[in-house]
Amino acid sequence: MEKFPEMNWSEVARQAFMQRIKDLEFLKKFKSDSTLTEEDALRLGKEVSKSLSNRLRKLRQ
């Protein structure tokens, strides 16, 4: 931050906080509308991670 004193760091932080709040509000609404259980969500997340990992491995070969 000291390397860029011309930056309005309080504004940067404020915008980051606002974006985080928007993201959390979206997730809260998404979760309330969802019929997935936490277990289902974790299982799907693991499947997506595994699939993405395999795809990236293939790209590196």
C-alpha positions, 0 to 999 in steps of 0.5 A: 500500500505504501508503494501506491500512496495515490490510491484511495485505500479506504474506497478500495476497502469499502468497495471490497466490503460491498462486493462481499456483502452482495456475494453473501446476500446472493448465497443466502438467497440461493441457499434459501431457494435450494432443495439441495442438502449440505451433504448433496452440495459437498458431494457435488463440489467434490465431483466438480473439483475432481472433474476440473482437476482431471481436465487440467491434468490432461491439458498439461500433458 
